[in-house]
Amino acid sequence: MEKTLELSAVSYQRNQQLILNQINLTVAPGTIIGLLGENGSGKTTLMRCIAGLAQGVTGQIFINGHSSVVERKAQVSYLDALGGFSRRTKIADVVEFYAAVYPDFNVDQYRELSDFLKNINGQQKLGDLSQGQKEKLLLSLALARQTAVYLLDEPFKGLDNHTRKQLLRSLVQWKSPDSVIIICDHYLTELTGVLDEVVILNERQLVAREKISRLKQQQISLEDYYEQQLVQKWGE
Ligand SMILES: Nc1ncnc2c1ncn2[C@@H]1O[C@H](COP(=O)(O)OP(=O)(O)OP(=O)(O)O)[C@@H](O)[C@H]1O
């Protein structure tokens, strides 16, 4: 199988607590994956490991065959929290920073996304944005990079229903045909429409993986599938 992303026996420990245990996952080009799991199951940690942001990861992670952290960082767009900027920073300056730091950042695409999401104007300061406006900005910045892998950690949490639905539908339109998207979110019903596969993380391990087309064939909703997997795990 052609692979964009490959994780082999990936484990991660923090403060002597095992958070991820022997994760194996291969993802074919173009796939959109939903990463599901209960609170604290390790979804964000797994994304940070893939993005090369977690220290002390064991096992191997390849993106298009590259395993070094520097090469991986160049091929992953991770929706992060703009932690390094002050509340007084203007949006235009954040965009300028992205354009300077990431050679793959496409300013035209940012503007398109930003217009679509009815983003705030560039002169507004980060500290003046609502939660939803911040989420829209983060999403526009993340999707405007041209990378092999996009990691979207709860990208829709601050968005109103209408914007969330609109954005989900458009996600497919924006991505290049070969890029992989991993989304973790709790809006399962809406996710079904855009996902190719679902992967479930539980108790530090990947416990299930399924194609959405198969669930549709079997007339099982994503919610029901997810519940079934957790019930099996807990033996309820
Ligand atoms: N900074 C940290 N220091 C120590 N432990 C942490 C830290 N961040 C996360 N953890 C632990 O790692 C585990 C996985 O956390 P993670 O944030 O990856 O879960 P998650 O699945 O993304 O959760 P949620 O759905 O609530 O966002 C949890 O048990 C959490 O307590």
The ligand as an SDF file (V2000), in Angstrom:
LIG
                    3D

 31 33  0  0  0  0  0  0  0  0999 V2000
    1.1120   18.2790   30.2330 N   0  0  0  0  0  0  0  0  0  0  0  0
    0.8060   17.0520   30.6700 C   0  0  0  0  0  0  0  0  0  0  0  0
    1.4520   16.5140   31.7330 N   0  0  0  0  0  0  0  0  0  0  0  0
    1.1460   15.2840   32.1800 C   0  0  0  0  0  0  0  0  0  0  0  0
    0.1870   14.4920   31.6380 N   0  0  0  0  0  0  0  0  0  0  0  0
   -0.4760   14.9770   30.5880 C   0  0  0  0  0  0  0  0  0  0  0  0
   -0.2070   16.2720   30.0340 C   0  0  0  0  0  0  0  0  0  0  0  0
   -1.0330   16.4720   28.9720 N   0  0  0  0  0  0  0  0  0  0  0  0
   -1.7880   15.3630   28.8890 C   0  0  0  0  0  0  0  0  0  0  0  0
   -1.4500   14.4770   29.8560 N   0  0  0  0  0  0  0  0  0  0  0  0
   -2.0770   13.1670   30.0720 C   0  0  0  0  0  0  0  0  0  0  0  0
   -2.0170   12.4450   28.8610 O   0  0  0  0  0  0  0  0  0  0  0  0
   -3.2230   11.6960   28.6780 C   0  0  0  0  0  0  0  0  0  0  0  0
   -3.7700   11.9830   27.2890 C   0  0  0  0  0  0  0  0  0  0  0  0
   -4.1050   13.3670   27.1790 O   0  0  0  0  0  0  0  0  0  0  0  0
   -4.5800   13.9860   25.8070 P   0  0  0  0  0  0  0  0  0  0  0  0
   -4.7050   15.4570   26.0230 O   0  0  0  0  0  0  0  0  0  0  0  0
   -3.6870   13.5050   24.7480 O   0  0  0  0  0  0  0  0  0  0  0  0
   -6.0180   13.3260   25.6360 O   0  0  0  0  0  0  0  0  0  0  0  0
   -7.1940   13.6560   24.6180 P   0  0  0  0  0  0  0  0  0  0  0  0
   -7.6910   12.3580   24.1370 O   0  0  0  0  0  0  0  0  0  0  0  0
   -6.7380   14.6380   23.6290 O   0  0  0  0  0  0  0  0  0  0  0  0
   -8.2690   14.3100   25.5840 O   0  0  0  0  0  0  0  0  0  0  0  0
   -9.4970   15.3430   25.2890 P   0  0  0  0  0  0  0  0  0  0  0  0
  -10.5250   14.6140   24.4570 O   0  0  0  0  0  0  0  0  0  0  0  0
   -9.9940   15.6460   26.6600 O   0  0  0  0  0  0  0  0  0  0  0  0
   -8.9240   16.5460   24.6020 O   0  0  0  0  0  0  0  0  0  0  0  0
   -4.1630   12.0800   29.8110 C   0  0  0  0  0  0  0  0  0  0  0  0
   -4.1620   11.0300   30.7480 O   0  0  0  0  0  0  0  0  0  0  0  0
   -3.5530   13.3200   30.4020 C   0  0  0  0  0  0  0  0  0  0  0  0
   -3.7610   13.3180   31.7830 O   0  0  0  0  0  0  0  0  0  0  0  0
  1  2  1  0
  2  3  1  0
  2  7  2  0
  3  4  2  0
  4  5  1  0
  5  6  2  0
  6  7  1  0
  6 10  1  0
  7  8  1  0
  8  9  2  0
  9 10  1  0
 10 11  1  0
 11 12  1  0
 11 30  1  0
 12 13  1  0
 13 14  1  0
 13 28  1  0
 14 15  1  0
 15 16  1  0
 16 17  2  0
 16 18  1  0
 16 19  1  0
 19 20  1  0
 20 21  2  0
 20 22  1  0
 20 23  1  0
 23 24  1  0
 24 25  2  0
 24 26  1  0
 24 27  1  0
 28 29  1  0
 28 30  1  0
 30 31  1  0
M  END
$$$$
